Structure formats: structure tokens, C-alpha cells
Amino acid sequence: MMQLDVLAFGAHPDDVEISAGGTMARLVSEGKKVGIIDLTRGELGSRGSGDLRMEEAKKASDILGLSVRENLGMADGFFTHSEENLRKIIFMIRKYRPTIVFANSVSDRHPDHAKGAKLVSEACFLSGLRRIHTHDNGRLQEHWRPKAVYHYVQDYYIEPHFVFDITSFFDVKMKSILAYSSQFYDPNSEEPETPISGKEFLGFLDARAQHMGRPAGYQYGEGFTVARAPGIHDFFSLD
């Protein structure tokens, strides 16, 4: 059984890459074991298909150097806050026993993002309750609660509670995003235009990362919010 340092959840394939791809790449470079769990296949997207996005997710995973990636197969656009879906997430948390979990933005343009944020956050708590039973190949899983849940900032700007320096990994982040060739800018594509398919969206991602990083003194950064304020042991370790 592989234990992960960080497990990131996204409502759709490419959510994590867009908002925390640089963070994932940097953590991998530091020797951390990181993985992604996608809640849906993104099958309702106006471009491409669910099957194609699974292929693109594999390419993006290789670029980031992920240890694992799985998909829970929830219904894109229609998944609900239910016991069934909570148990699916609890199963993954207990399977990989991450120290830290990343989750979708608490509020965003796409309603799946906020729904995913709430599901993952609650599942992280419930996963620590020993009287909730889940099984893996007939074997009772041990309860497990991550030490922290951090929500990455997505399309709508939310003032981050902290910023992670991705300056040396911004190029890797963009490569992982462009692995989803069906979704993003392609001058030869005949697919319908979407809010993320234009060339200007790539410029937005560059500007957003610079905007996030600038207050902390970084060229590029990714922002996160927290429900519980993190504690520190050393004031001098803060930038």
C-alpha cells in the first residue's frame, strides 16, 4: 500500500493542473509522493469527450510525475452530496493515507467546484471516524484523517491565506495544462469556443500566477485557502 504525502482532489480532470499544477510539480521535485483523484471524467465539457480527457489526464500525470491518479466516475455536473459519494472519497483517503489534502475552491464559476470542495472537506473529517467502515478487497480499512485540507484558488479570485512559490515550476504547470489539448487553445481546432479555449486564457493563467506570487515576493505563485488556521513553530521560516 502506497502512502502519499499529498493527495489532491479535483471535480474534473485538469482542475488540479490549472490551479495547483506548479505546487504538485515542485513537491515531486522535493521527493514527495503526490497523487490526484478526479471526481468525474469531465464528460459534459463542450470540447472533447470523457474518454479523451482520461487519455489527456494520463499525459498530464506523467508530466507532473504523479505517483498515482484515479477517477471516481461521479456524474459530471450532477454529482450530489450523498453518503455514496462521501464513502468513495473516504475510501481513497484511507487507501492512500495522505498527510495533506488539496481540494477544489470553496466558491467558483462552475458549481461542481464548490460541491467538490465540500464533499472532500467533509470526507476528510469522516475518514477519521473508526465507526465508519469501508473495505478494500474485503479487508476493513483503517480510519485515517489528513493533518490539513487546503483549497486551491480557481477561476474566481479569492484572497489566499497563503501562497506557494512555483517560480521554477511554472513551465511544468503549463505543460501539464496543455496536455489537455482538447480543452485549451488550438488554432486548428473546429470545436466550439469555451471560456478556457482561447489564447487569452493562457495569458490569464500567467497573470494570475504572477498576481498570486507578487505579494509574497515570488515571480509565480499558487494560492490556497484554509478552514482552520495553520500553526507555525518558527516566525523566521515565513517569507
HELIX and SHEET records of a PDB file:
HELIX    1   1 ASP A   15  SER A   29  1                                  15    
HELIX    2   2 GLY A   50  LEU A   64  1                                  15    
HELIX    3   3 GLU A   83  TYR A   96  1                                  14    
HELIX    4   4 PRO A  111  LEU A  126  1                                  16    
HELIX    5   5 THR A  167  PHE A  169  5                                   3    
HELIX    6   6 PHE A  170  LEU A  178  1                                   9    
HELIX    7   7 LYS A  199  GLY A  213  1                                  15    
HELIX    8   8 ARG A  214  ALA A  216  5                                   3    
HELIX    9   9 PHE A  235  SER A  237  5                                   3    
SHEET    1   A 7 VAL A  68  MET A  74  0                                        
SHEET    2   A 7 VAL A  34  THR A  40  1                                        
SHEET    3   A 7 VAL A   6  GLY A  10  1                                        
SHEET    4   A 7 ILE A 100  ALA A 103  1                                        
SHEET    5   A 7 ALA A 148  TYR A 152  1                                        
SHEET    6   A 7 GLY A 221  VAL A 226 -1                                        
SHEET    7   A 7 PHE A 162  ASP A 165 -1                                        
SHEET    1   B 2 HIS A 135  ASP A 136  0                                        
SHEET    2   B 2 ARG A 139  LEU A 140 -1                                        
END                                                                             
